[in-house]
Amino acid sequence: MSKLQVSIVKCKSYQPQELAEKIGEALRLIGGIEKFIRPGSKVLVKPNLLMAASPDAAITTHPEFVRQVLRLLKGINCKIYLGDGPSVFGSQMENILKVYEETGIRKVAEEETVELVTFDKRYMEGYFPLAQYVKECDYILNLPKFKTHEYMILTGAVKNLFGLIPGTFKLECHKNFHQPERFAEMLLDVYAAVKPALSIVDGITGMEGNGPATSGTKRDFALILAGQDAIAIDSVLARIMNIKPDFIYTIKEARKRGIGNIDLNNIEIKGEDLSSCVFKDFKLPETSLKQSIIRNLPGPVANILKKLLTFHPRIDSDVCRLCEACVKNCPQKTMTNKDGKIVIDYSQCISCFCCREVCPHKAIGIKKSLLARMLGK
């Protein structure tokens, strides 16, 4: 049985010529784009467009990265649809269009004459809806951004597919699957339903620390990864983060299900040597402390520590501009504007950190329990 392949190519900038060369190389190393996408087919291209942020913030897949992938698809005469269901969890179309504008994606779509779509139509896949384009297109081409994630530790190839769940049901997912382990189960269900044909990771600039949004720290990784198996790609990203793959909740769940390729010994790395791409000083989210401590403990002990090791959002009123993005996007509706200040009802907070994810002003910090403060030193 042949090993699954993941390519790693170093790329230092978003300059068009270098990008075209390096993305092309990443795909050639694993057999070329036509190995995964049939010429003349319909393809939904799904970048990570978390919020209305400048490409330079490293929060979203860079528009020039997207452009070069679109050109590859145009080169094999594909009918292309480009879109995402970003973290404006509501159904207000003007917010989604603002995301497309600020991230530079609308401009790229216009210049490349590619159809930019919104996920206003959906169908049910088991217990969750998916954008209708998933069913109507022949292939899904996944373009994640390499970032940390306070809730899931990594935003990579698997997590990026969450954006294919349209509208307010994202809030329902956070509400119904509010433990990280259960949220990972849901993400694996989405991955199994979507079955992306190919994932190409924008890891040229990415994010470490308290990602995936404004609280994270931008970092230059100068990497592009590509492959068919999103779980294998995320396993390689975990190694680049200097952690074991099953430290990531989705990868741990994939191991339980026996899907994807998790064992790095069974993944054929093409291009750069993986050991030369590891960032030994990589900064994980502060919230990953809980996973670090309880992951190898017996169940009863782990359950006790889960209750003692807590992390909650905390509003910095001096920075907050009362835009109320957090209030609108709290799955539990625990946040309110009270007398000109955002107040959190911690008795109902599930620590999903959706509020931090959507805050455009970096006005939400982390409130840690005493044990978390002691062990985090």
N, C-alpha and C positions, 0 to 999 in steps of 0.2 A: 504493500500500500504506500503510495507516494505521499510525502509530507505536504501539508498546506504551505503555501508560500506567502510571505509578507516582505515587501521591499522597503528599504530605508535608503533615502537619498538626502544628501545634505544640500541645502539651498539657503543662501544668506539673505536674499532680499525678495521683494515683490516686483522687481523690474521685469517687464514683460518678456524680454528675451531669455533671461535666466529662468524665469518661471516655466516658460514653454519648454525649454530644454530639460529641466529637472523633472517636471511632471511627466513629460514624455518618457524620460529615462525610468522613472518609478514604475510606469506601466509596462514598458518593454521588458523589464527584468522579470515580470510575472506573466509574460505572454502577449502583451499588447491589449489595447482596449477592445478589439474585436473578439477576443477570447471570452469576454464577459457581456458585451453589448452587441447584438446583431445589427448590422448596417440596415438603415431604413426603418428602424423600430421607433416606438414611442417611449420616451424616457422622462421620468420626473427627477429633476436634480434638486436635492434637498441639502442646502447649506445650514449652518448653525447661525440663526439670526435672532439671538436671544432677546435683544432690546434695541431701541433706537440709539445706537452708539456709533461714533466715528470708527472707521476701520483701524485707525492707529491705536485704539484702546485695547485691541487684542481680545475683545469680547465676542466678536462675530467672525465667521469665515471671511477672509479678505476678498473684496470684489474682484481684484485682479487674479486671484487664485481661481475664483469661479469662472472668470472670463476664459482662461486658458482651457479649462475643462469643457466649457461650452464649445469652444473652437474644435476640440478633438471630436466631439459628438457631431458637430456640423460637418466635419471632414468625412464622416461615414453616413451622411445624409439622414440623420435622425430627426424626428419631430420632437422638439424639446419643450418641456414645461418646467419653469423655475419657480420655486416657492417654498415657504415655511409657515408653520403656525407658531409665531414667536410668543414670547412670554408676556404679551399683552393678553392675558387670559380671557378677557371679555370678548364680545362679538363686535365691538365697534370697528368698522372697516377703516375709518380714518386713522386709527392707531396703527393698524397693520401697514397701511400705506406710508405712514411716517417712518416706520421701521425700514421699509424698503428704500425710502429716500435717504435717511441718515446713514445707513450702512453702505450706501453706494451701489446697491443691487439694482435699483430701478434704472440707473444710468447705464449699467452694464447690459441689462436686458434690452434697453432701447438701442444701444450702439451695436449690439450683436443680433438685433432683430429676433429675439427669443421671447416667447410668451411668458410674461410674469403673471402668476396665478395666486389667488387667495383660496383658502380652503372653506368655502361657503357651502359646499355640498359634501355630504358624508354618507357612509354606510356603516352598519354594525358588524363588527367582527367579534363574535362572542359577547363579552360584557363591556366592550369599549368601542367607540366610533373611530373610524379612520377617514382621512380625506379621500373623496371619491376618486381622485387621480391615482391612488395606489392601485385600485381595481382596474382603472381604464388604461393605465400605461403598461407596457411590456416589461419595463425595468425601473428599479429605483436606484439612482446613483447617489450615494451618501457622501457628503462633504463636511465631516465634523471638524471642529476646532479643538486642538489639544489644550485642555484646561482642567484645573482641579474643580471640585464641586463639594461644597460643605456638607451636603446631605448624602451624596453617593460616592464621594472621594474623587472620582474621575468623571469628567464629561469627555467621552470618546465616541467610538463608532456605534456602540449599542445605545447609549443614552441619547444621542442626537436624534434617534428615530421617534422619541417622545413628541417631537414637534409635529408629527403626522397625525396626532390626536387633536382635532380642531376644537376651537371655542372653549367654553367654560368647563368641559369635561376634564380638563387638566386639573382644575380645582378639586373636582370629585375624586380624581385619582390620588391627589395628595391627602385628601380627607380620609379616603377609604383604605389607603395603604400607607399609613403614617409611620410605621416602623421601617427603617432603611432596608431590612431584609425582605419585607413584604413589597416594598416599592420596587426592589430589584426583581422580584418574581413577576410583577406587572410588566416591567420593562422587557423581560425575557419573553413574555407572551406577545408583546408588540413586535419584538424582533422576529419571533417565529412566524407571525402573521405577515409581516412586510417582506421578509426575505430579500434584503438589498442585494443587487447583483455585484456591486463593487463599492468599496469605501476608499476614499482618498483623503488623508488627514492633512489639514493645514496646521503644521507644527513649526512653521517658520518663526512666527512670534506666537506665544501662547500665554498661559497663566499658571502661576503656582500660588501657594498660600490659600487665602480664603476666597477662591473663585466660586462661581463662574462669572461674576459680574463686577460691579464697581469696587467691591471690597477686596478683590484679588490683586495680585502683583504681576504686572506684565514682565515677561522674560523672553529673551531671544533663545530659541532652541535650534533654529536653522535646520529643521527636519521636515521631510515629506514622507509619509508612509502610505502604502497602498496594498490592498489585498481583497479577497472575496469574503473571507470569514471575519466578521466584525469582532467576534470573541477572541480570535487569534490576534487581531490587531490590538485590541485593548490589553491583552496579555503582554504584548511587546511594549506597549505604552507604560504599563505598570513597571516593567523592568527598567525602562528609561527613567521613571520616577524613583528608582532605587528601592522598590518594594516588591514583594512576591505577588504574583498575579491574583491569587485568591484572597488577598487583602481587600480587593475591590469587590463590593457586594454583588454586582452583576456577574462577575467571573466565578465567584464562589457558588452562586446559584446555578450557573451553567454547568459547573462540575457536578453538582447534585443531579442535574437532569441528564448528564452525559451528552451534552450538545456542544458543538464548537470544539476548537482545539486550544487547550489551556496550557498543556505541558510544552515549555519552550524547547525541550529536546525533540519534540515532534513537529516543530515549526521551522521551515527552511527560510532563513533570512537571506534575502538577496540584496546585493549592494553593500552598504556600510556594515562593518562588523558591529554587532549589537553592543558588545562590551565597551566600544569606543564612544557610544552614544548615551551612556548612563550618566545622569547628573547626580553625583553623590551628595551634593548639598541641596537637593531638591526639597522645597518647603511644602509640606502637606497642609491641608486645612487644620485649624486648631481643633475642630470637632472630631478629627480622626483619632484623637487620643482615646476615645471610648473604644473604638475598634481595636486599637493597639493593645489595650489592657484586657479586654474580655474575650478576644477571639479564640484563645486556647484554654479558657477556663471551663470547668464543669458547669453544666446548665444552671443549677441552683445558685452557685456563686456568681455566675455571670448576670443572672437576673437581679440579684441584690445590688451589684455594682452598677447596673444600668439605671437603677433608681437613684443612686447616689452621685453618679457622674452625669450631670445635666448641663445642657447648653441651651440658652434661650436668646432670642433677639432682644436688643436693648436700644431704645431710641435716644439719639443724641439731639436733644432739643435745640442746641445752639447751631447745629448744622442743618437740621430739618427745615425744609421750605414749605411744608404742609401741602405738597402736591397730592397726597393721599393715594399714591400708587400702591402703597403697602395696605392701606385700608381696603381698597377695591379688590386686591388680589390675595387676601388672607382666606384660606379655605375654611377656617373655623369661625371667621368673622369675630375674631377676638380683639381687633384693633379699632379704636374709635378716635375721632377728633373731639377732644373735650377741652373747651375753653382755650382753643388755640394751641393745644399740645396733643400729640398722638399718645394714646394710653393703651397698654396691652393688658388684657385679662389673662394672667399667667395660668390660672386654673384650667383654662381651655386651650392654651397654646400647645401645639403638637411638635414644635421645633422643626418644622419642615424648611424654614428659612426662605420661603417664597418671598417674604417681605424684603429680605436682603437682596434677593435675586433681581427684584424689579425696581429697587430704589435707585434712581438716577443720580443721587447726590451723596452717596456714601455716608448716609446719616444713621445707619443702623449698625450697632456693634454687637458684641456677644456678652451675655450675662452668664457667668459660670458658677456652678455650685462650689462650695468650699473644697470638696475633694478634688474637683476638676482643676481648681486653682493650685492646690497643693501638688498634684501629680504633674501639672503642666509646666512647672518651673524647670 
